[in-house]
Amino acid sequence: MIDTFDICKDCLFKSICLQSMSKEDFDLLYESTIQKSYSKGDIIFKQDDKSLNLVFLQSGIVKFNFTDENNKNFILTIVSAPSLLGLANILNEDINIFSIVAIEDSMGCQLDLNKLKILAMNNKNFMINLSKLSTDMFRNSIYNVISLAHKQINGRIADILLFLARNVYHSNTFTLSISRQELAEYAGCSKENVIRSLRSLNRDNIIRVSGKEIEILDLKKLIKISKKG
């Protein structure tokens, strides 16, 4: 058997697993793991479908998308690798409560959900580590909902740009992986409002916008707009 420690040398998920389980248990999980590539636009998890896997995102960026009963789309959050996707299914009868869609070409490892559940039930520390990962991920969705409820359009857009710079692209200069329409679905407003807000921020030299290229020029002012809402 090929040594999984060599193949997964720098894998964050392997590191998390080995904090609370033996190499033998990790090898059992690894044996059923499938590495898969996702093109931009591919649905990794589909809302309301039953799921048999979790996915550890090795590279790329995804959006968490929810479609309501009126067929209106909302982006709950955007997540970049490395990240474990589908954790909500552990406690939700394996039914996806939202879709997860690749917004850049991505690579991930499909993990057997039943095996993960068994390992988690038999290993309290492993369950705690999974819960921490889940909490960190859903915190971003909760913050986005709070922002939508209490802020005006400029405050929402400032929030999103700051979040993307800090947590997704890790730079104040980045290329958006989503369209203006998707940005509107994330901000909970119309596409026209998004365009108007970006133009205003660009005109005031707070950001520079060129197509999908965004550069934050005045971080302090953008933070101030975010806080004022």
C-alpha positions in Angstrom: 0.0 0.0 0.0 1.2 3.5 -0.8 2.1 5.5 2.3 -0.7 8.1 2.7 1.7 10.3 4.7 3.8 10.9 1.6 0.8 11.5 -0.7 -1.0 13.8 1.7 2.2 15.4 3.2 0.9 19.0 3.4 -2.9 18.2 3.7 -4.6 20.3 6.4 -7.4 17.8 6.8 -5.0 15.0 7.4 -3.3 17.1 10.0 -6.6 17.8 11.7 -7.5 14.1 11.6 -4.2 13.0 13.1 -4.6 15.3 16.0 -7.4 13.0 17.2 -7.1 9.6 15.5 -4.6 6.9 14.7 -2.8 6.5 11.4 -4.7 3.2 11.0 -8.1 5.0 11.2 -6.9 7.7 8.8 -5.8 5.0 6.4 -9.3 3.4 6.5 -10.8 6.8 5.6 -8.2 7.4 2.9 -8.8 4.1 1.2 -12.3 5.3 0.1 -11.3 8.8 -0.7 -11.5 10.0 -4.3 -9.6 13.0 -5.6 -11.8 15.0 -8.1 -11.4 18.2 -10.1 -14.2 20.7 -10.5 -14.6 23.2 -13.4 -15.9 26.7 -12.8 -19.7 26.4 -12.5 -19.7 22.7 -11.4 -22.1 21.9 -8.6 -20.3 20.1 -5.8 -23.3 19.7 -3.6 -26.9 20.3 -4.8 -29.5 21.8 -2.5 -32.1 19.3 -1.3 -30.2 16.3 -2.7 -29.0 13.5 -0.5 -25.2 13.4 -0.1 -22.9 10.5 0.6 -19.7 12.5 0.8 -18.0 15.4 2.3 -15.4 17.2 0.2 -12.1 18.6 1.4 -11.3 21.5 -0.9 -7.6 21.4 -1.7 -7.5 24.3 -4.2 -10.0 26.8 -5.7 -12.9 28.9 -4.5 -16.6 28.0 -4.0 -19.9 29.8 -3.2 -22.6 28.6 -0.9 -25.9 29.2 -2.7 -29.4 29.0 -1.4 -32.5 29.1 -3.6 -35.8 30.0 -1.9 -39.3 28.8 -2.7 -39.7 31.7 -5.2 -36.6 30.5 -7.0 -34.6 33.5 -5.9 -30.9 32.9 -5.3 -28.8 34.1 -2.3 -25.1 33.6 -1.8 -24.6 32.8 1.8 -20.8 33.0 1.8 -17.7 32.4 -0.4 -15.0 30.0 0.7 -11.5 29.4 -0.5 -9.3 26.3 -0.1 -8.3 24.7 2.1 -11.7 24.0 3.5 -14.0 21.1 4.4 -17.3 21.3 2.6 -20.6 19.6 3.5 -20.2 19.4 7.3 -23.8 20.5 7.8 -24.8 17.1 6.4 -23.5 15.2 9.4 -26.3 16.6 11.5 -28.9 17.1 8.7 -29.8 13.5 7.7 -27.4 13.8 4.7 -29.6 16.2 2.9 -27.9 19.3 1.4 -29.5 22.5 2.9 -27.8 24.6 0.2 -25.8 24.2 -3.0 -22.0 24.5 -3.1 -20.7 25.6 -6.5 -17.2 26.1 -7.8 -16.6 29.7 -8.9 -13.0 28.9 -10.0 -11.5 25.7 -11.3 -11.0 23.7 -8.1 -9.7 20.4 -6.7 -11.0 18.4 -3.8 -11.1 15.0 -2.1 -14.4 13.2 -1.7 -14.6 11.7 1.8 -17.0 8.9 2.7 -19.7 10.5 4.9 -20.7 7.3 6.7 -17.1 6.5 7.6 -16.6 10.0 8.9 -19.7 9.6 11.0 -18.5 6.4 12.5 -15.1 7.9 13.3 -16.7 10.9 14.8 -19.1 8.8 17.0 -16.2 6.7 18.3 -13.8 9.6 18.8 -15.0 12.6 20.8 -11.9 14.7 20.0 -12.4 14.2 16.3 -16.1 15.3 16.6 -15.0 18.4 18.4 -12.5 19.2 15.7 -15.1 18.8 13.0 -17.5 21.0 15.0 -14.9 23.7 15.2 -14.4 23.6 11.4 -18.2 23.8 10.9 -18.6 26.7 13.4 -15.8 28.7 11.6 -17.5 28.2 8.3 -21.0 29.1 9.3 -19.9 32.2 11.2 -19.2 33.9 7.8 -22.8 33.2 6.7 -24.2 34.5 9.9 -22.2 37.7 9.7 -23.4 38.2 6.1 -27.0 37.9 7.2 -26.4 40.5 10.0 -24.8 42.9 7.5 -27.8 42.6 5.2 -30.3 43.3 8.0 -28.6 46.4 9.4 -26.6 48.1 6.6 -27.2 50.2 3.5 -25.9 49.2 0.1 -22.5 50.9 0.4 -22.0 49.3 3.8 -22.8 45.8 2.4 -20.5 46.2 -0.6 -17.7 47.5 1.7 -18.3 44.4 4.0 -18.1 42.0 1.1 -14.9 43.6 -0.4 -13.2 43.5 2.9 -14.2 39.9 3.5 -13.0 38.8 0.1 -9.7 40.6 0.5 -9.1 39.2 4.0 -10.6 35.7 3.8 -10.7 34.6 0.2 -8.0 36.3 -1.9 -5.7 37.3 1.0 -4.7 40.5 -0.8 -6.1 44.0 -1.3 -5.8 43.6 -5.0 -7.8 40.7 -6.5 -9.8 39.5 -9.5 -13.4 38.8 -8.6 -14.4 35.2 -9.3 -18.1 36.1 -9.4 -20.2 38.3 -11.7 -21.9 41.5 -10.8 -25.2 39.6 -10.6 -23.7 37.1 -8.1 -22.3 40.0 -6.1 -25.9 41.3 -5.9 -27.0 37.9 -4.7 -24.3 38.0 -2.0 -25.2 41.6 -1.0 -29.0 41.0 -1.1 -29.7 43.9 -3.5 -30.1 44.5 -7.2 -27.3 44.3 -9.8 -27.9 48.0 -10.6 -27.3 48.9 -6.9 -24.0 46.9 -6.9 -22.8 48.7 -10.1 -23.8 52.1 -8.6 -22.0 51.4 -5.3 -18.8 50.2 -7.0 -18.8 53.3 -9.3 -19.2 55.5 -6.2 -16.4 53.9 -4.3 -14.2 54.0 -7.5 -15.0 57.7 -8.0 -14.0 58.5 -4.4 -10.7 56.7 -4.9 -11.5 54.2 -2.1 -11.2 51.3 -4.6 -10.0 51.0 -8.2 -12.4 49.0 -10.4 -11.4 47.7 -13.8 -13.7 45.0 -15.1 -13.3 42.2 -12.5 -10.1 43.7 -11.1 -10.5 45.3 -7.7 -7.9 47.2 -5.8 -8.5 48.6 -2.3 -6.8 52.0 -2.4 -8.0 53.5 1.0 -8.5 50.6 3.5 -9.3 53.0 6.4 -12.1 54.7 4.5 -13.5 51.3 3.3 -13.5 50.0 6.9 -15.3 53.2 8.0 -18.0 52.8 5.4 -18.4 49.2 6.5 -18.8 50.2 10.1 -21.2 53.1 9.4 -23.2 50.9 7.1 
